[in-house]
Amino acid sequence: MRYAIVIEKSPRNYAAYVPDLPGCVATGASRNEVVEEISEAIRLHIKSLREHHEPVPAPRSTTAVVDVAAAG
């Protein structure tokens, strides 16, 4: 399965979350690190859902980047 993730840059680190897996979050010192961390968080999140006999949400979110020209 391939889940969309959202990566946010803060003043000190990066954070990521998975829209289709509420509560699945991670942080890292770099963009690459947060991608590695969220990948592991997804694996553990799904494992926990299965262990608790809860449904694993199917990936539904998609991503797009919009280039907005400066107004003016």
MMTF fields as JSON, N, C-alpha, C and O atoms, coordinates in Angstrom:
{
  "mmtfVersion": "1.0.0",
  "mmtfProducer": "UNKNOWN",
  "numBonds": 287,
  "numAtoms": 288,
  "numGroups": 72,
  "numChains": 1,
  "numModels": 1,
  "chainsPerModel": [1],
  "groupsPerChain": [72],
  "chainIdList": ["A"],
  "bondAtomList": [4, 2, 8, 6, 12, 10, 16, 14, 20, 18, 24, 22, 28, 26, 32, 30, 36, 34, 40, 38, 44, 42, 48, 46, 52, 50, 56, 54, 60, 58, 64, 62, 68, 66, 72, 70, 76, 74, 80, 78, 84, 82, 88, 86, 92, 90, 96, 94, 100, 98, 104, 102, 108, 106, 112, 110, 116, 114, 120, 118, 124, 122, 128, 126, 132, 130, 136, 134, 140, 138, 144, 142, 148, 146, 152, 150, 156, 154, 160, 158, 164, 162, 168, 166, 172, 170, 176, 174, 180, 178, 184, 182, 188, 186, 192, 190, 196, 194, 200, 198, 204, 202, 208, 206, 212, 210, 216, 214, 220, 218, 224, 222, 228, 226, 232, 230, 236, 234, 240, 238, 244, 242, 248, 246, 252, 250, 256, 254, 260, 258, 264, 262, 268, 266, 272, 270, 276, 274, 280, 278, 284, 282],
  "bondOrderList": [1, 1, 1, 1, 1, 1, 1, 1, 1, 1, 1, 1, 1, 1, 1, 1, 1, 1, 1, 1, 1, 1, 1, 1, 1, 1, 1, 1, 1, 1, 1, 1, 1, 1, 1, 1, 1, 1, 1, 1, 1, 1, 1, 1, 1, 1, 1, 1, 1, 1, 1, 1, 1, 1, 1, 1, 1, 1, 1, 1, 1, 1, 1, 1, 1, 1, 1, 1, 1, 1, 1],
  "groupList": [{"groupName": "MET", "atomNameList": ["N", "CA", "C", "O"], "elementList": ["N", "C", "C", "O"], "formalChargeList": [0, 0, 0, 0], "bondAtomList": [1, 0, 2, 1, 3, 2], "bondOrderList": [1, 1, 2], "singleLetterCode": "M", "chemCompType": "L-PEPTIDE LINKING"}, {"groupName": "ARG", "atomNameList": ["N", "CA", "C", "O"], "elementList": ["N", "C", "C", "O"], "formalChargeList": [0, 0, 0, 0], "bondAtomList": [1, 0, 2, 1, 3, 2], "bondOrderList": [1, 1, 2], "singleLetterCode": "R", "chemCompType": "L-PEPTIDE LINKING"}, {"groupName": "TYR", "atomNameList": ["N", "CA", "C", "O"], "elementList": ["N", "C", "C", "O"], "formalChargeList": [0, 0, 0, 0], "bondAtomList": [1, 0, 2, 1, 3, 2], "bondOrderList": [1, 1, 2], "singleLetterCode": "Y", "chemCompType": "L-PEPTIDE LINKING"}, {"groupName": "ALA", "atomNameList": ["N", "CA", "C", "O"], "elementList": ["N", "C", "C", "O"], "formalChargeList": [0, 0, 0, 0], "bondAtomList": [1, 0, 2, 1, 3, 2], "bondOrderList": [1, 1, 2], "singleLetterCode": "A", "chemCompType": "L-PEPTIDE LINKING"}, {"groupName": "ILE", "atomNameList": ["N", "CA", "C", "O"], "elementList": ["N", "C", "C", "O"], "formalChargeList": [0, 0, 0, 0], "bondAtomList": [1, 0, 2, 1, 3, 2], "bondOrderList": [1, 1, 2], "singleLetterCode": "I", "chemCompType": "L-PEPTIDE LINKING"}, {"groupName": "VAL", "atomNameList": ["N", "CA", "C", "O"], "elementList": ["N", "C", "C", "O"], "formalChargeList": [0, 0, 0, 0], "bondAtomList": [1, 0, 2, 1, 3, 2], "bondOrderList": [1, 1, 2], "singleLetterCode": "V", "chemCompType": "L-PEPTIDE LINKING"}, {"groupName": "GLU", "atomNameList": ["N", "CA", "C", "O"], "elementList": ["N", "C", "C", "O"], "formalChargeList": [0, 0, 0, 0], "bondAtomList": [1, 0, 2, 1, 3, 2], "bondOrderList": [1, 1, 2], "singleLetterCode": "E", "chemCompType": "L-PEPTIDE LINKING"}, {"groupName": "LYS", "atomNameList": ["N", "CA", "C", "O"], "elementList": ["N", "C", "C", "O"], "formalChargeList": [0, 0, 0, 0], "bondAtomList": [1, 0, 2, 1, 3, 2], "bondOrderList": [1, 1, 2], "singleLetterCode": "K", "chemCompType": "L-PEPTIDE LINKING"}, {"groupName": "SER", "atomNameList": ["N", "CA", "C", "O"], "elementList": ["N", "C", "C", "O"], "formalChargeList": [0, 0, 0, 0], "bondAtomList": [1, 0, 2, 1, 3, 2], "bondOrderList": [1, 1, 2], "singleLetterCode": "S", "chemCompType": "L-PEPTIDE LINKING"}, {"groupName": "PRO", "atomNameList": ["N", "CA", "C", "O"], "elementList": ["N", "C", "C", "O"], "formalChargeList": [0, 0, 0, 0], "bondAtomList": [1, 0, 2, 1, 3, 2], "bondOrderList": [1, 1, 2], "singleLetterCode": "P", "chemCompType": "L-PEPTIDE LINKING"}, {"groupName": "ASN", "atomNameList": ["N", "CA", "C", "O"], "elementList": ["N", "C", "C", "O"], "formalChargeList": [0, 0, 0, 0], "bondAtomList": [1, 0, 2, 1, 3, 2], "bondOrderList": [1, 1, 2], "singleLetterCode": "N", "chemCompType": "L-PEPTIDE LINKING"}, {"groupName": "ASP", "atomNameList": ["N", "CA", "C", "O"], "elementList": ["N", "C", "C", "O"], "formalChargeList": [0, 0, 0, 0], "bondAtomList": [1, 0, 2, 1, 3, 2], "bondOrderList": [1, 1, 2], "singleLetterCode": "D", "chemCompType": "L-PEPTIDE LINKING"}, {"groupName": "LEU", "atomNameList": ["N", "CA", "C", "O"], "elementList": ["N", "C", "C", "O"], "formalChargeList": [0, 0, 0, 0], "bondAtomList": [1, 0, 2, 1, 3, 2], "bondOrderList": [1, 1, 2], "singleLetterCode": "L", "chemCompType": "L-PEPTIDE LINKING"}, {"groupName": "GLY", "atomNameList": ["N", "CA", "C", "O"], "elementList": ["N", "C", "C", "O"], "formalChargeList": [0, 0, 0, 0], "bondAtomList": [1, 0, 2, 1, 3, 2], "bondOrderList": [1, 1, 2], "singleLetterCode": "G", "chemCompType": "PEPTIDE LINKING"}, {"groupName": "CYS", "atomNameList": ["N", "CA", "C", "O"], "elementList": ["N", "C", "C", "O"], "formalChargeList": [0, 0, 0, 0], "bondAtomList": [1, 0, 2, 1, 3, 2], "bondOrderList": [1, 1, 2], "singleLetterCode": "C", "chemCompType": "L-PEPTIDE LINKING"}, {"groupName": "THR", "atomNameList": ["N", "CA", "C", "O"], "elementList": ["N", "C", "C", "O"], "formalChargeList": [0, 0, 0, 0], "bondAtomList": [1, 0, 2, 1, 3, 2], "bondOrderList": [1, 1, 2], "singleLetterCode": "T", "chemCompType": "L-PEPTIDE LINKING"}, {"groupName": "HIS", "atomNameList": ["N", "CA", "C", "O"], "elementList": ["N", "C", "C", "O"], "formalChargeList": [0, 0, 0, 0], "bondAtomList": [1, 0, 2, 1, 3, 2], "bondOrderList": [1, 1, 2], "singleLetterCode": "H", "chemCompType": "L-PEPTIDE LINKING"}],
  "groupTypeList": [0, 1, 2, 3, 4, 5, 4, 6, 7, 8, 9, 1, 10, 2, 3, 3, 2, 5, 9, 11, 12, 9, 13, 14, 5, 3, 15, 13, 3, 8, 1, 10, 6, 5, 5, 6, 6, 4, 8, 6, 3, 4, 1, 12, 16, 4, 7, 8, 12, 1, 6, 16, 16, 6, 9, 5, 9, 3, 9, 1, 8, 15, 15, 3, 5, 5, 11, 5, 3, 3, 3, 13],
  "groupIdList": [1, 2, 3, 4, 5, 6, 7, 8, 9, 10, 11, 12, 13, 14, 15, 16, 17, 18, 19, 20, 21, 22, 23, 24, 25, 26, 27, 28, 29, 30, 31, 32, 33, 34, 35, 36, 37, 38, 39, 40, 41, 42, 43, 44, 45, 46, 47, 48, 49, 50, 51, 52, 53, 54, 55, 56, 57, 58, 59, 60, 61, 62, 63, 64, 65, 66, 67, 68, 69, 70, 71, 72],
  "secStructList": [7, 7, 7, 7, 7, 3, 3, 3, 3, 7, 1, 1, 7, 3, 3, 3, 3, 7, 6, 6, 1, 6, 6, 7, 3, 3, 3, 3, 1, 1, 2, 2, 2, 2, 2, 2, 2, 2, 2, 2, 2, 2, 2, 2, 2, 2, 2, 2, 2, 2, 2, 6, 6, 7, 7, 7, 7, 7, 7, 7, 7, 7, 7, 7, 7, 7, 7, 7, 7, 7, 7, 7],
  "xCoordList": [0.843, 0.0, 0.884, 1.977, 0.393, 1.119, 0.238, -0.815, 0.671, -0.078, 0.558, 1.781, -0.288, 0.194, 0.589, -0.092, 1.686, 2.096, 2.2, 2.402, 2.058, 2.24, 3.474, 3.577, 4.401, 5.63, 5.589, 5.344, 5.837, 5.857, 7.217, 7.763, 7.766, 9.039, 8.749, 7.97, 9.377, 9.278, 10.65, 11.608, 10.758, 12.071, 13.176, 14.348, 12.819, 13.84, 13.926, 14.97, 12.839, 12.848, 11.754, 11.174, 11.49, 10.413, 9.409, 9.776, 8.155, 7.104, 6.334, 6.242, 5.787, 4.997, 3.783, 3.818, 2.716, 1.535, 0.88, 1.166, -0.013, -0.671, -2.17, -2.83, -2.725, -4.149, -5.075, -6.127, -4.699, -5.556, -5.378, -6.128, -4.398, -4.151, -4.096, -3.008, -5.24, -5.262, -4.392, -4.465, -3.577, -2.695, -1.333, -0.463, -1.129, 0.166, 1.034, 0.829, 2.009, 2.857, 4.312, 4.608, 5.21, 6.634, 7.344, 6.832, 8.529, 9.385, 10.785, 11.147, 11.566, 12.946, 13.74, 13.176, 15.039, 15.912, 16.015, 16.314, 15.771, 15.847, 14.635, 13.878, 14.469, 13.356, 13.522, 12.566, 14.733, 14.975, 14.704, 14.127, 15.125, 14.905, 13.423, 12.976, 12.658, 11.234, 10.518, 9.55, 10.965, 10.367, 10.653, 9.771, 11.876, 12.212, 11.374, 10.852, 11.251, 10.508, 9.017, 8.405, 8.432, 6.995, 6.749, 5.696, 7.699, 7.558, 7.472, 6.629, 8.346, 8.323, 7.048, 6.449, 6.638, 5.405, 4.193, 3.302, 4.154, 3.044, 3.043, 1.997, 4.214, 4.298, 3.804, 3.029, 4.254, 3.851, 2.374, 1.703, 1.869, 0.454, -0.43, -1.394, -0.103, -0.883, -0.769, -1.76, 0.422, 0.611, -0.281, -0.922, -0.323, -1.155, -2.641, -3.38, -3.071, -4.478, -4.825, -5.866, -3.961, -4.213, -4.22, -5.056, -3.279, -3.217, -4.471, -4.874, -5.077, -6.296, -7.568, -8.665, -7.396, -8.524, -9.36, -10.586, -8.673, -9.324, -9.063, -8.036, -9.972, -9.76, -8.579, -8.332, -7.876, -6.777, -7.361, -7.787, -7.386, -7.942, -7.168, -5.937, -7.901, -7.276, -6.731, -7.317, -5.619, -5.117, -6.126, -6.551, -6.5, -7.46, -6.96, -7.335, -6.113, -5.628, -4.632, -3.903, -4.614, -3.613, -2.948, -3.383, -1.922, -1.227, -1.078, -1.114, -0.911, -0.625, 0.11, -0.087, 0.932, 1.647, 1.113, 1.076, 0.707, 0.166, 1.181, 1.603, 1.56, 2.481, 1.655, 0.989, 1.702, 0.907, 1.841, 2.798, 1.539, 2.327, 2.061, 0.95, 3.08, 2.932, 1.869, 1.873, 0.975, -0.08, 0.533, 1.48, -0.009, 0.459, 0.65, 1.049],
  "yCoordList": [-1.18, 0.0, 1.238, 1.244, 2.272, 3.534, 4.632, 4.952, 5.201, 6.258, 7.616, 7.755, 8.601, 9.971, 10.485, 10.216, 11.22, 11.852, 13.355, 13.822, 14.094, 15.544, 15.84, 15.391, 16.594, 16.972, 18.477, 19.264, 18.849, 20.269, 20.616, 19.858, 21.772, 22.258, 23.213, 24.154, 22.974, 23.907, 24.543, 24.15, 25.502, 26.144, 25.175, 25.415, 24.08, 23.176, 21.814, 21.166, 21.371, 20.027, 19.901, 20.892, 18.671, 18.36, 17.461, 16.673, 17.585, 16.724, 16.155, 16.782, 14.971, 14.341, 13.662, 13.208, 13.606, 12.861, 12.229, 12.586, 11.276, 10.501, 10.792, 10.343, 11.528, 11.866, 10.652, 10.738, 9.541, 8.353, 7.494, 6.538, 7.818, 7.071, 8.051, 8.4, 8.492, 9.469, 9.021, 7.877, 9.942, 9.652, 9.138, 8.971, 8.885, 8.383, 9.588, 10.228, 9.883, 11.067, 10.703, 9.672, 11.567, 11.385, 12.72, 13.65, 12.8, 13.977, 13.511, 12.355, 14.437, 14.133, 15.41, 16.478, 15.291, 16.453, 16.954, 18.125, 16.075, 16.443, 15.877, 15.076, 16.302, 15.778, 14.269, 13.506, 13.859, 12.43, 11.623, 10.537, 12.164, 11.454, 11.332, 10.278, 12.388, 12.31, 11.339, 10.699, 11.216, 10.232, 8.82, 7.962, 8.578, 7.269, 6.995, 5.895, 8.001, 7.837, 7.611, 6.776, 8.337, 8.156, 6.808, 6.205, 6.326, 4.997, 3.933, 3.038, 4.04, 3.1, 3.28, 2.3, 4.521, 4.786, 4.168, 3.641, 4.228, 3.619, 2.113, 1.52, 1.495, 0.045, -0.345, -1.289, 0.381, 0.073, 0.357, -0.383, 1.421, 1.786, 0.68, 0.253, 0.229, -0.836, -2.137, -2.847, -2.447, -3.647, -3.591, -4.582, -2.453, -2.3, -2.45, -3.11, -1.835, -1.978, -3.454, -3.919, -4.177, -5.602, -6.421, -7.306, -6.111, -6.842, -6.634, -7.508, -5.462, -5.143, -5.435, -5.027, -6.146, -6.546, -5.347, -5.42, -4.255, -3.055, -2.951, -3.429, -2.337, -2.22, -1.305, -0.311, -1.66, -0.827, 0.045, -0.474, 1.364, 2.235, 2.127, 2.119, 2.045, 2.03, 3.417, 4.423, 3.477, 4.778, 5.451, 4.859, 6.666, 7.405, 8.791, 9.34, 9.346, 10.707, 10.711, 9.742, 11.8, 12.018, 13.365, 14.126, 13.636, 14.905, 15.627, 15.018, 16.913, 17.743, 18.978, 19.419, 19.509, 20.747, 21.81, 21.61, 22.926, 24.008, 25.149, 25.62, 25.58, 26.693, 27.964, 28.149, 28.822, 30.05, 31.23, 31.495, 31.913, 33.086, 34.209, 34.354, 34.99, 36.104, 37.067, 37.443, 37.463, 38.422, 39.805, 40.166, 40.539, 41.895, 42.435, 43.591],
  "zCoordList": [0.0, 0.0, 0.0, 0.567, -0.641, -0.709, -0.122, -0.672, 0.988, 1.664, 1.368, 1.349, 1.141, 0.994, 2.378, 3.367, 2.435, 3.683, 3.463, 2.343, 4.543, 4.513, 5.359, 6.501, 4.795, 5.497, 5.729, 4.815, 6.978, 7.336, 7.925, 8.727, 7.525, 8.053, 9.19, 9.036, 10.333, 11.452, 11.645, 10.979, 12.53, 12.719, 13.149, 12.859, 13.838, 14.371, 13.701, 13.753, 13.07, 12.488, 11.436, 10.993, 11.053, 10.114, 10.826, 11.698, 10.452, 10.98, 9.799, 8.743, 9.985, 8.928, 9.552, 10.696, 8.771, 9.193, 7.979, 6.836, 8.255, 7.21, 7.277, 8.213, 6.317, 6.378, 6.496, 7.129, 5.901, 5.923, 7.169, 7.367, 8.012, 9.242, 10.417, 10.876, 10.902, 11.998, 13.174, 13.624, 13.652, 14.776, 14.376, 15.231, 13.113, 12.633, 12.267, 11.235, 13.135, 12.971, 13.246, 13.85, 12.792, 13.061, 12.918, 12.295, 13.503, 13.344, 12.987, 13.203, 12.433, 12.096, 11.914, 11.677, 12.024, 11.894, 10.459, 10.227, 9.502, 8.091, 7.356, 7.903, 6.123, 5.316, 5.105, 5.237, 4.78, 4.575, 5.841, 5.787, 6.967, 8.229, 8.551, 9.002, 8.329, 8.652, 7.716, 8.128, 6.477, 5.565, 6.071, 6.051, 6.522, 7.089, 8.335, 8.51, 9.197, 10.453, 10.213, 10.88, 9.275, 9.021, 8.354, 8.559, 7.56, 6.961, 8.049, 7.991, 9.033, 10.154, 10.979, 11.424, 11.181, 11.938, 11.244, 11.909, 9.924, 9.164, 9.377, 9.639, 9.266, 9.469, 10.865, 11.011, 11.882, 13.255, 13.491, 14.21, 12.89, 13.032, 12.452, 13.087, 11.267, 10.617, 11.417, 11.59, 11.897, 12.715, 13.951, 14.301, 14.602, 15.793, 15.467, 16.197, 14.372, 13.975, 13.78, 14.245, 13.099, 12.834, 14.129, 14.311, 15.021, 16.293, 17.137, 17.904, 16.979, 17.733, 16.934, 17.315, 15.824, 14.968, 14.516, 14.428, 14.235, 13.722, 12.222, 11.74, 11.487, 10.042, 9.713, 10.396, 8.676, 8.178, 7.07, 6.038, 7.27, 6.237, 4.923, 4.908, 3.847, 2.528, 2.204, 2.605, 1.483, 1.052, 0.121, -0.871, 0.436, -0.395, -0.773, -1.808, 0.075, -0.175, -1.321, -1.537, -2.038, -3.085, -2.817, -1.953, -3.548, -3.368, -4.702, -5.771, -4.606, -5.765, -5.261, -4.129, -6.096, -5.779, -6.73, -7.944, -6.175, -6.98, -6.983, -5.926, -8.163, -8.3, -8.47, -9.489, -7.482, -7.501, -7.812, -7.084, -8.889, -9.258, -8.264, -7.755, -7.998, -7.058, -7.559, -8.731, -6.694, -7.048, -7.199, -6.5, -8.092, -8.12, -9.443, -9.587]
}
